[in-house]
Amino acid sequence: MRALSLLLPLMMMMMTAAPAAAQTTDWTQAIVEWTRPTTPFRVVGNVYYVGTAGVSVYLITSPQGHILIDGAMDPSVDGIVANIRALGFRIEDVRYLLINHAHFDHAGGLARLKALSGAQLLASVGDAPDLEAGMTAGRTDLLHFAPVHVDRLILNGMHVRWGAIDLVTHLTPGHTKGCTSWSLRTAEMGRPLDVLFACSLTAAGQDLTGGNPVYPGVADDFRRTFRLLRGLQADVFLSFHPAVFDMEAKRKALEAGDRFAFVDAHELGRRVDAAEAAFEKELEAQTAAKRGR
């Protein structure tokens, strides 16, 4: 009942805020899955999962304060805060909020999380305008979300540091113009591990042929992103929907006692290969469809 009481006002806000064209996609079932609660847990080192069953939110901790990556959706905010508390931490000790990309399912909770934590929101140049507008420009099929002020802009190769935390920023556009990934060095049982928080790599309904005037260079950006990611090293591959990296299977292994259940130095390569193949297939299909008109 509580989940429904949270979803109803969200749906009313989306229906009134978004233009009529945005209602062509029925997001009801996806929203139910994306907001379904789940139990938080430590992934590896100082990296914790505090998100929902359908949207990944990560807490990176240090004695001096924490960094939270992703905002999920507004109905999930109370659950995220409760998850942080259940792990022994406080939302008030979060110093920076980061966002991997400006779609409603990841940016919807940012405004409230920012207000509750007092943290600064850092975002890429490509996504900042959408976050402050509360919508993804050029995507009338996507729902709106609460606008949120961006405190600092981040660039490729920039370090986001707080206390002992040192995240390296990797701009990986394609899924959105400002899609952003981060890498982090942590340790588990004395073993150093490189963790990658990878932004989404799917086309997600975009026109890849240059037909979207807001983002005509999307195909070139995707190809640059695939090249960039292939040049990175990751012992642990994480992303922002649990199904993307088989989180539940790994979590079961973790709970069974395998502290390295999320460690796979070859996973990044496999994920990039699969994403690139899907991208090329979609681009080919869209190009053929346009030629056949």
BELCORRA-V532510 format. One record per residue. RES is the residue in one small letter. SS is DSSP state (helix for helix, strand for strand, loop for the rest). PSI is psi in degrees with one decimal (* if undefined). BURIAL is I if it has 16 or more other C-alpha atoms within 10 Angstrom, else O. Layout:
RES_SS_PSI_BURIAL, RES_SS_PSI_BURIAL
This chain:
m_loop_-39.9_O, r_helix_-39.1_O, a_helix_-40.8_O, l_helix_-39.3_O, s_helix_-28.0_O, l_helix_-35.9_O, l_helix_-35.4_I, l_helix_-49.7_O, p_helix_-32.1_O, l_helix_-47.1_I, m_helix_-37.7_O, m_helix_-41.7_O, m_helix_-42.6_O, m_helix_-37.8_I, m_helix_-33.9_O, t_helix_-29.0_O, a_helix_-32.2_I, a_loop_148.4_I, p_loop_163.4_O, a_helix_-36.0_O, a_helix_-27.0_O, a_helix_-12.8_I, q_helix_3.3_O, t_helix_-19.7_O, t_loop_128.1_O, d_loop_107.3_O, w_loop_4.9_O, t_helix_-51.9_O, q_helix_-39.8_O, a_helix_-41.2_O, i_helix_-39.7_I, v_helix_-44.5_O, e_helix_-43.1_O, w_helix_-23.0_I, t_loop_2.2_I, r_loop_126.5_I, p_loop_157.8_I, t_loop_163.9_O, t_loop_135.4_O, p_loop_161.0_I, f_strand_162.3_I, r_strand_125.1_I, v_strand_-58.9_I, v_strand_143.4_I, g_loop_-126.6_I, n_loop_26.3_I, v_strand_123.2_I, y_strand_146.2_I, y_strand_121.7_I, v_loop_15.3_I, g_loop_-155.0_I, t_loop_-175.7_I, a_loop_-19.1_I, g_loop_-15.4_I, v_loop_128.3_I, s_loop_131.8_I, v_loop_131.6_I, y_strand_137.0_I, l_strand_121.9_I, i_strand_123.9_I, t_loop_154.7_I, s_loop_158.9_I, p_loop_-24.3_O, q_loop_-11.4_O, g_loop_172.8_I, h_strand_166.3_I, i_strand_134.4_I, l_strand_127.9_I, i_strand_119.3_I, d_loop_150.9_I, g_loop_-7.3_I, a_loop_-148.5_I, m_loop_157.0_I, d_helix_-43.1_I, p_helix_-15.2_I, s_helix_-7.6_I, v_helix_-47.3_I, d_helix_-38.8_O, g_helix_-38.7_I, i_helix_-45.6_I, v_helix_-43.0_I, a_helix_-38.1_I, n_helix_-42.6_I, i_helix_-43.8_I, r_helix_-39.6_O, a_helix_-26.7_O, l_loop_-3.2_O, g_loop_13.8_O, f_loop_175.0_I, r_loop_139.2_I, i_helix_-30.9_I, e_helix_-15.2_I, d_helix_4.1_I, v_strand_123.2_I, r_strand_-34.8_I, y_strand_139.1_I, l_strand_133.5_I, l_strand_154.4_I, i_loop_132.0_I, n_loop_-35.9_I, h_loop_155.3_I, a_loop_64.3_I, h_loop_155.1_I, f_helix_-29.8_I, d_helix_-10.8_I, h_helix_-25.7_I, a_helix_-11.3_I, g_loop_-29.6_I, g_loop_-2.6_I, l_helix_-43.3_I, a_helix_-45.9_I, r_helix_-38.5_I, l_helix_-37.0_I, k_helix_-43.2_I, a_helix_-39.9_O, l_helix_-34.1_O, s_helix_-30.1_I, g_loop_12.2_I, a_loop_159.0_I, q_strand_139.4_I, l_strand_124.2_I, l_strand_134.6_I, a_strand_162.0_I, s_strand_160.1_I, v_helix_-35.9_I, g_helix_-31.1_I, d_helix_-18.7_I, a_helix_-45.1_I, p_helix_-37.1_I, d_helix_-39.8_I, l_helix_-41.0_I, e_helix_-20.8_I, a_helix_-19.0_O, g_loop_28.3_I, m_loop_156.1_I, t_loop_109.6_I, a_loop_136.9_I, g_loop_1.1_O, r_loop_77.5_I, t_loop_-9.9_I, d_loop_-13.0_I, l_loop_147.4_I, l_loop_157.7_I, h_loop_170.5_I, f_loop_171.6_I, a_loop_124.4_I, p_loop_149.5_I, v_loop_140.2_I, h_loop_132.9_I, v_loop_123.8_I, d_loop_-34.0_O, r_strand_143.4_O, l_strand_142.7_O, i_strand_147.6_I, l_loop_167.6_I, n_loop_133.5_O, g_loop_-2.3_O, m_loop_143.3_O, h_strand_133.6_I, v_strand_107.5_I, r_strand_139.7_O, w_strand_121.9_I, g_loop_-127.9_O, a_loop_-1.5_O, i_strand_133.9_I, d_strand_96.4_I, l_strand_134.0_I, v_strand_128.9_I, t_strand_134.1_I, h_strand_111.8_I, l_strand_120.9_I, t_loop_64.7_I, p_loop_161.7_I, g_loop_-65.6_I, h_loop_-40.5_I, t_loop_169.8_I, k_loop_-27.4_I, g_loop_19.4_I, c_loop_130.3_I, t_strand_136.3_I, s_strand_162.9_I, w_strand_149.6_I, s_strand_152.4_I, l_strand_138.3_I, r_strand_123.2_I, t_strand_-166.8_I, a_strand_147.6_O, e_strand_119.9_O, m_loop_40.7_O, g_loop_-2.7_O, r_strand_119.4_O, p_strand_138.1_O, l_strand_135.9_I, d_strand_122.0_I, v_strand_134.6_I, l_strand_125.1_I, f_strand_97.9_I, a_loop_130.0_I, c_loop_160.0_I, s_loop_147.1_I, l_loop_13.2_I, t_loop_155.7_I, a_loop_-31.9_I, a_loop_45.2_O, g_loop_7.7_O, q_loop_153.6_I, d_loop_110.7_I, l_loop_-3.5_I, t_loop_5.1_I, g_loop_10.2_O, g_loop_-11.5_O, n_loop_109.7_O, p_loop_-21.7_O, v_loop_-27.8_O, y_loop_66.4_I, p_loop_-22.3_O, g_loop_23.8_I, v_helix_-41.0_I, a_helix_-44.0_I, d_helix_-38.5_O, d_helix_-43.6_I, f_helix_-45.1_I, r_helix_-38.1_I, r_helix_-39.2_O, t_helix_-43.5_I, f_helix_-41.6_I, r_helix_-43.4_O, l_helix_-47.1_O, l_helix_-32.9_I, r_helix_-19.7_O, g_loop_-0.9_O, l_loop_158.6_O, q_loop_132.4_I, a_loop_119.4_I, d_loop_-29.6_I, v_strand_121.4_I, f_strand_120.3_I, l_strand_150.9_I, s_loop_-166.8_I, f_loop_10.2_I, h_loop_124.3_I, p_helix_-34.3_I, a_helix_-24.9_O, v_helix_-32.0_O, f_helix_26.0_I, d_loop_47.6_O, m_helix_-43.2_I, e_helix_-39.3_O, a_helix_-42.3_O, k_helix_-37.8_I, r_helix_-40.8_I, k_helix_-41.0_O, a_helix_-38.3_O, l_helix_-45.7_I, e_helix_-22.7_O, a_loop_-3.8_O, g_loop_-0.3_O, d_loop_98.9_O, r_loop_-14.6_I, f_loop_28.1_I, a_loop_-29.0_I, f_loop_0.7_I, v_strand_121.2_I, d_loop_100.2_O, a_loop_-12.1_I, h_loop_-5.4_O, e_helix_-41.5_I, l_helix_-47.4_I, g_helix_-42.3_I, r_helix_-42.1_O, r_helix_-41.1_I, v_helix_-43.6_I, d_helix_-45.8_O, a_helix_-41.5_O, a_helix_-40.9_I, e_helix_-40.6_I, a_helix_-41.7_O, a_helix_-38.2_O, f_helix_-49.5_I, e_helix_-38.9_I, k_helix_-44.3_O, e_helix_-41.2_I, l_helix_-43.0_I, e_helix_-43.1_O, a_helix_-42.4_O, q_helix_-40.0_I, t_helix_-43.3_O, a_helix_-38.6_O, a_helix_-38.1_O, k_helix_-38.3_O, r_helix_-30.4_O, g_loop_-1.3_O, r_loop_*_O
